């Protein structure tokens, strides 16, 4: 029996152990076939808990597909953003499983969007321009490609030519120190992106979740102790890839080179942590 014909089962997300399984599987899929069509493993917890905060419990918007007890695909839908992500193992690309996961995500997104009064809005998903298999599947399901890319992924090698982290006088970079920093972290996230974090929400929804490590969140601090800019770094030790997600600077402190300094500092940290490549999207 071929992989494409093996029976698969699907189930709702069940918590932190599933997150670990999703990240482990994704790292191995990237190792096997490269990162065309696969986001960084850090994007999974980031999107769950921060980037795409949802009014829906995770077991309603995340689904996993197994083949003979092995995780072979998963979908994450974001009703508040009218979009979804799916990730499929390399050996299951463009077969019945990939189409089944795409159909589930499309149908669920449409149902939830209609329930929220978004019947006139289109369901969206991202596809890498290099991923001709996924694009073909999406077109077959009635999706229309946008003329211009919505996101660009930038990469660089962590070689000997890393830039120096240069800050204006009166500023310093340090890692977060835990929940004691939650109020300031919530404030700088809000000021950079117009979000609505509270101190307790940042503790509950980010800092206490699996995958978050305060030692991987860096902040630029002013002389009076205010957090002026921040970034979160994520490490994929299987593939030696580091990710910045997100990176932000308060409006009052922009155009001072703080974001550049944070990225430069983070590049050196990633290299010291054994990464060979860094990624950031915009």
C-alpha positions in Angstrom: 0.0 0.0 0.0 1.5 3.4 -0.9 1.7 6.3 1.5 -0.9 8.2 -0.6 -3.4 5.4 0.0 -2.8 4.8 3.7 -5.9 5.6 5.8 -5.6 8.8 7.9 -7.4 9.9 11.0 -8.0 13.4 12.2 -8.4 14.9 15.7 -8.7 18.2 17.6 -5.7 19.8 19.2 -5.2 18.4 22.7 -2.6 20.7 24.3 1.1 21.2 24.9 2.1 17.7 24.0 0.5 18.2 20.5 2.4 21.5 20.1 5.7 19.7 20.8 4.7 17.0 18.3 3.9 19.6 15.7 7.2 21.4 16.1 9.2 18.1 16.1 7.4 17.0 12.9 7.9 20.3 11.2 11.6 20.4 12.0 12.0 17.0 10.5 10.0 17.9 7.4 12.2 20.9 6.8 15.3 18.8 7.3 13.9 16.3 4.7 12.9 18.7 2.0 14.0 22.3 2.8 11.8 25.1 4.0 9.9 25.9 0.9 6.2 25.6 2.1 7.2 25.3 5.7 7.4 28.2 8.2 9.8 28.2 11.1 8.9 26.0 14.1 8.7 29.1 16.3 5.8 30.4 14.2 3.5 27.7 15.6 3.5 28.9 19.2 3.8 32.5 18.1 0.6 32.3 16.1 -1.2 30.2 18.7 -0.6 32.6 21.6 0.4 36.0 20.3 0.3 36.9 16.6 -3.2 35.6 15.9 -4.9 35.8 19.3 -8.3 34.3 18.9 -11.7 34.2 20.7 -11.9 30.5 19.9 -10.4 27.7 22.0 -7.4 26.1 20.3 -9.1 22.7 20.0 -11.7 24.4 17.7 -9.2 26.0 15.4 -6.3 23.5 15.3 -6.6 20.0 13.8 -4.1 17.2 13.3 -4.0 14.3 10.9 -2.2 11.0 11.7 -1.3 8.1 9.4 -0.6 4.9 11.3 0.0 6.8 14.5 2.4 9.3 12.9 1.6 13.0 12.6 1.5 13.8 8.8 -0.3 17.1 8.7 -2.0 19.9 10.7 -4.1 23.0 10.1 -4.5 26.2 12.1 -7.4 28.5 11.3 -7.6 32.2 12.3 -11.2 33.5 12.0 -10.2 37.0 13.2 -7.8 37.3 10.3 -9.9 35.4 7.6 -7.0 33.0 7.0 -5.5 29.7 7.8 -2.2 27.7 7.6 -1.7 24.0 6.8 1.5 22.0 6.9 1.8 18.5 5.3 4.7 16.0 5.5 6.8 15.9 2.3 5.6 12.4 1.4 2.0 13.4 1.6 2.2 16.5 -0.6 -0.3 16.8 -3.4 -2.2 13.6 -2.5 -5.5 12.9 -0.9 -4.3 14.0 2.5 -3.2 17.5 1.5 -6.5 18.1 -0.3 -8.5 16.8 2.6 -6.7 19.2 5.0 -7.2 22.1 2.7 -10.9 21.3 2.3 -11.3 21.0 6.1 -9.6 24.4 6.7 -11.5 26.1 3.9 -14.9 24.8 5.1 -14.3 25.6 8.8 -13.0 29.1 8.0 -16.0 29.8 5.8 -18.4 28.6 8.5 -16.8 30.7 11.2 -16.4 33.8 9.0 -20.1 33.6 8.0 -21.0 33.2 11.7 -19.1 36.4 12.4 -20.9 38.4 9.6 -18.0 38.2 7.1 -19.9 36.5 4.3 -18.6 39.1 1.8 -14.9 38.4 2.9 -12.8 35.9 1.1 -11.0 33.0 2.9 -7.2 33.5 2.5 -4.1 31.4 3.0 -0.4 32.0 2.2 1.6 29.9 -0.2 5.3 30.2 -0.9 6.0 31.3 -4.5 8.3 28.3 -4.8 5.6 25.9 -3.7 4.0 25.1 -7.0 2.3 21.9 -5.5 0.4 23.9 -2.9 -0.5 26.7 -5.4 -1.9 24.0 -7.8 -4.0 22.5 -5.1 -5.4 25.9 -4.0 -6.3 26.9 -7.6 -8.1 23.5 -8.0 -10.1 24.4 -4.9 -11.1 27.8 -6.4 -8.6 30.1 -4.8 -7.2 33.0 -6.8 -3.6 34.2 -6.3 -2.9 37.8 -5.4 -0.8 39.7 -7.9 1.7 40.9 -5.2 3.1 38.9 -2.3 1.6 39.8 1.0 4.7 38.8 3.0 8.4 38.6 2.2 10.8 36.2 3.9 14.4 37.4 4.4 17.3 35.1 5.2 20.9 35.5 5.9 23.8 33.2 6.9 25.3 33.6 10.3 28.9 34.0 9.1 31.8 36.1 10.2 30.4 39.3 8.8 27.7 39.9 11.4 26.9 43.6 12.0 27.7 45.1 15.4 24.8 46.1 17.7 25.1 49.9 17.9 22.8 51.8 20.2 22.4 55.6 20.9 23.7 56.8 24.3 21.3 56.0 27.1 20.0 52.7 25.7 20.8 49.1 26.5 19.8 45.7 25.4 18.9 42.8 27.7 16.7 39.7 27.8 13.4 39.7 29.6 13.6 38.4 33.1 10.2 36.7 33.5 6.8 37.8 34.7 8.2 40.8 36.5 8.6 42.4 33.0 5.1 41.5 31.8 3.6 45.0 32.2 6.4 46.6 30.3 6.3 43.9 27.6 2.6 44.3 27.2 3.1 48.0 26.9 5.8 47.9 24.2 3.9 45.3 22.2 0.8 47.5 22.3 2.8 50.7 21.4 4.5 49.0 18.5 1.5 47.2 16.9 -1.6 48.8 18.3 -2.5 45.6 20.1 -4.4 45.4 23.4 -2.3 43.3 25.8 -2.7 43.7 29.5 -0.1 42.6 32.0 -2.1 39.5 33.1 -3.0 38.6 29.6 0.6 38.6 28.5 1.5 36.4 31.5 -1.4 34.0 30.9 -1.5 33.8 27.1 2.3 34.0 26.3 4.7 33.7 29.2 3.1 30.7 30.8 2.6 28.8 27.6 4.9 26.0 26.3 7.5 27.3 23.9 8.0 30.7 25.5 11.3 31.5 27.1 12.0 35.0 28.5 15.7 34.5 27.7 14.7 34.5 24.0 12.8 37.8 24.3 15.1 40.9 24.0 14.3 44.5 24.9 15.9 47.8 24.3 15.7 49.7 27.7 16.0 53.5 28.0 17.9 55.2 30.8 14.7 55.6 32.8 13.8 51.9 32.5 11.2 52.1 29.7 11.1 49.3 27.1 11.5 51.1 23.8 11.7 48.1 21.5 11.6 44.4 21.6 12.0 41.2 19.6 11.4 37.5 20.3 13.8 34.9 18.9 13.0 31.3 18.1 15.6 28.5 17.6 15.3 25.4 15.4 18.2 23.3 16.6 17.4 20.5 14.1 18.0 22.7 11.1 20.2 25.4 12.6 17.7 28.2 11.8 16.8 31.2 14.0 13.7 33.3 13.6 12.8 36.9 14.7 9.1 37.0 15.3 7.9 39.6 16.2 10.1 42.7 16.1 8.7 46.1 17.2 9.6 49.6 18.3 7.4 52.1 20.2 6.4 55.0 18.0 8.1 57.5 20.2 11.4 55.7 19.8 11.4 55.0 16.1 14.1 56.2 13.7 16.8 55.8 16.2 18.2 52.5 15.0 16.9 50.5 17.9 15.3 47.8 15.7 18.5 47.4 13.7 20.5 47.1 16.9 18.1 44.5 18.3 18.4 42.4 15.1 22.2 42.7 15.1 22.3 41.6 18.7 19.9 38.7 18.0 22.0 37.6 15.0 25.1 37.2 17.3 23.0 35.4 19.9 21.7 33.0 17.3 25.2 32.2 16.0 26.4 31.6 19.6 23.4 29.3 20.0 24.6 27.1 17.1 22.3 28.5 14.4 23.7 28.8 10.9 20.9 30.9 9.3 18.5 33.6 10.4 15.0 34.5 9.1 12.7 37.4 9.5 9.5 38.3 7.6 7.9 41.7 6.7 
